[in-house]
Amino acid sequence: MQTDTRIDHPPAGLVSELTRQRTGLTVPVEDQVNESAFTPRRFNCERYYDGRIILCGDAAHGMSPIGGQGMNTGFADAEFLAEILAQPDPAALLPAYNRFRRKAASAAIFRAEWGMWLGTWRGRPLSMVRDLMLRFVLNQHFISRYLGSFYAMLNIPFNTLASVPQASLKPHTLQS
Ligand SMILES: Cc1cc2nc3c(=O)[nH]c(=O)nc-3n(C[C@H](O)[C@H](O)[C@H](O)COP(=O)(O)OP(=O)(O)OC[C@H]3O[C@@H](n4cnc5c(N)ncnc54)[C@H](O)[C@@H]3O)c2cc1C
């Protein structure tokens, strides 16, 4: 529920009332078991490591929750780190960590921002334009075939360790 200003502690019933006003749907207050406020962020650190300090998860990158990739991208960072930290010379593999994880985060950030942009058009005229776009453009078979996995972020590059070229995980093949 988008609001004009950030409301850290929404009064009981506010979400139900705004949902009713904007969509006509009834969301009973008693069904709301959890509520939290957030402000979307967008950043991707230039360097994910410096000396013995390594960034991962939200410390390294921030993105809109649309698409649900924040935690998943952090898990993939951790998976990559677990692999290289177990090797004899992890420092030699940190440039690969930086390169692949930064690229994956960058793709997720871009797509989340795209979804956020489209999802937060406000007001009746813009909402109608969005509905028409969804129905008559984005929902067309040839577009929706690709859009589904794009939106669900199923094809983020290097989103798991298995999709990283395995040679990059060996020190002697690294390019900085
Ligand atoms: C509304 C919303 C919905 C989301 N939905 C999804 C989703 O569907 N899928 C998904 O993948 N992601 C989702 N995310 C993103 C996800 O929640 C975050 O990306 C993820 O929780 C980040 O995990 P993290 O461990 O990197 O950082 P955090 O969860 O921020 O953890 C950092 C921890 O470090 C602690 N800490 C901070 N400073 C210090 C200190 N100095 N000393 C000791 N401890 C410290 C903090 O207290 C915190 O516990 C969503 C986010 C929001 C806001």
The ligand as an SDF file (V2000), in Angstrom:
LIG
                    3D

 53 58  0  0  0  0  0  0  0  0999 V2000
    8.5840   -5.5630    2.1680 C   0  0  0  0  0  0  0  0  0  0  0  0
    9.7610   -6.4110    1.7900 C   0  0  0  0  0  0  0  0  0  0  0  0
    9.5470   -7.6230    1.1500 C   0  0  0  0  0  0  0  0  0  0  0  0
   10.6190   -8.4130    0.7700 C   0  0  0  0  0  0  0  0  0  0  0  0
   10.3680   -9.5940    0.1040 N   0  0  0  0  0  0  0  0  0  0  0  0
   11.3870  -10.3410   -0.3130 C   0  0  0  0  0  0  0  0  0  0  0  0
   11.1420  -11.5510   -1.0400 C   0  0  0  0  0  0  0  0  0  0  0  0
    9.9960  -11.9360   -1.2810 O   0  0  0  0  0  0  0  0  0  0  0  0
   12.2100  -12.2650   -1.4740 N   0  0  0  0  0  0  0  0  0  0  0  0
   13.4790  -11.8620   -1.2350 C   0  0  0  0  0  0  0  0  0  0  0  0
   14.4160  -12.5460   -1.6780 O   0  0  0  0  0  0  0  0  0  0  0  0
   13.7520  -10.7240   -0.5470 N   0  0  0  0  0  0  0  0  0  0  0  0
   12.7480   -9.9570   -0.0740 C   0  0  0  0  0  0  0  0  0  0  0  0
   13.0010   -8.8100    0.6270 N   0  0  0  0  0  0  0  0  0  0  0  0
   14.4050   -8.4010    0.8820 C   0  0  0  0  0  0  0  0  0  0  0  0
   14.9860   -9.1300    2.0860 C   0  0  0  0  0  0  0  0  0  0  0  0
   14.1670   -8.9170    3.2200 O   0  0  0  0  0  0  0  0  0  0  0  0
   16.4010   -8.5840    2.3600 C   0  0  0  0  0  0  0  0  0  0  0  0
   17.1260   -8.5120    1.1460 O   0  0  0  0  0  0  0  0  0  0  0  0
   17.1390   -9.4900    3.3180 C   0  0  0  0  0  0  0  0  0  0  0  0
   16.4500   -9.5870    4.5370 O   0  0  0  0  0  0  0  0  0  0  0  0
   18.5410   -8.9300    3.5740 C   0  0  0  0  0  0  0  0  0  0  0  0
   19.2060   -9.8280    4.4250 O   0  0  0  0  0  0  0  0  0  0  0  0
   20.5950   -9.4250    4.9940 P   0  0  0  0  0  0  0  0  0  0  0  0
   20.9550  -10.5340    5.9480 O   0  0  0  0  0  0  0  0  0  0  0  0
   21.5570   -9.1100    3.9080 O   0  0  0  0  0  0  0  0  0  0  0  0
   20.3930   -8.0490    5.7850 O   0  0  0  0  0  0  0  0  0  0  0  0
   19.4640   -7.7760    7.0370 P   0  0  0  0  0  0  0  0  0  0  0  0
   18.2390   -8.6540    7.0170 O   0  0  0  0  0  0  0  0  0  0  0  0
   19.2980   -6.2860    7.1030 O   0  0  0  0  0  0  0  0  0  0  0  0
   20.3210   -8.2800    8.2660 O   0  0  0  0  0  0  0  0  0  0  0  0
   21.3790   -7.5140    8.7760 C   0  0  0  0  0  0  0  0  0  0  0  0
   21.4500   -7.8320   10.2540 C   0  0  0  0  0  0  0  0  0  0  0  0
   22.6090   -7.1900   10.7890 O   0  0  0  0  0  0  0  0  0  0  0  0
   22.2610   -6.6150   12.0140 C   0  0  0  0  0  0  0  0  0  0  0  0
   23.2260   -5.5420   12.2750 N   0  0  0  0  0  0  0  0  0  0  0  0
   23.2990   -4.3230   11.6920 C   0  0  0  0  0  0  0  0  0  0  0  0
   24.3220   -3.6230   12.1930 N   0  0  0  0  0  0  0  0  0  0  0  0
   24.9340   -4.4290   13.0840 C   0  0  0  0  0  0  0  0  0  0  0  0
   26.0620   -4.2750   13.9290 C   0  0  0  0  0  0  0  0  0  0  0  0
   26.7830   -3.1480   13.9200 N   0  0  0  0  0  0  0  0  0  0  0  0
   26.4120   -5.3060   14.7190 N   0  0  0  0  0  0  0  0  0  0  0  0
   25.7120   -6.4660   14.7210 C   0  0  0  0  0  0  0  0  0  0  0  0
   24.6190   -6.6660   13.9320 N   0  0  0  0  0  0  0  0  0  0  0  0
   24.2430   -5.6590   13.1470 C   0  0  0  0  0  0  0  0  0  0  0  0
   20.8470   -6.1070   11.8240 C   0  0  0  0  0  0  0  0  0  0  0  0
   20.1960   -5.9420   13.0480 O   0  0  0  0  0  0  0  0  0  0  0  0
   20.2460   -7.2670   11.0180 C   0  0  0  0  0  0  0  0  0  0  0  0
   19.7280   -8.2680   11.8560 O   0  0  0  0  0  0  0  0  0  0  0  0
   11.9440   -7.9970    1.0360 C   0  0  0  0  0  0  0  0  0  0  0  0
   12.1660   -6.7770    1.7050 C   0  0  0  0  0  0  0  0  0  0  0  0
   11.0880   -5.9840    2.0770 C   0  0  0  0  0  0  0  0  0  0  0  0
   11.3510   -4.6920    2.7900 C   0  0  0  0  0  0  0  0  0  0  0  0
  1  2  1  0
  2  3  1  0
  2 52  2  0
  3  4  2  0
  4  5  1  0
  4 50  1  0
  5  6  2  0
  6  7  1  0
  6 13  1  0
  7  8  2  0
  7  9  1  0
  9 10  1  0
 10 11  2  0
 10 12  1  0
 12 13  2  0
 13 14  1  0
 14 15  1  0
 14 50  1  0
 15 16  1  0
 16 17  1  0
 16 18  1  0
 18 19  1  0
 18 20  1  0
 20 21  1  0
 20 22  1  0
 22 23  1  0
 23 24  1  0
 24 25  2  0
 24 26  1  0
 24 27  1  0
 27 28  1  0
 28 29  2  0
 28 30  1  0
 28 31  1  0
 31 32  1  0
 32 33  1  0
 33 34  1  0
 33 48  1  0
 34 35  1  0
 35 36  1  0
 35 46  1  0
 36 37  1  0
 36 45  1  0
 37 38  2  0
 38 39  1  0
 39 40  1  0
 39 45  2  0
 40 41  1  0
 40 42  2  0
 42 43  1  0
 43 44  2  0
 44 45  1  0
 46 47  1  0
 46 48  1  0
 48 49  1  0
 50 51  2  0
 51 52  1  0
 52 53  1  0
M  END
$$$$
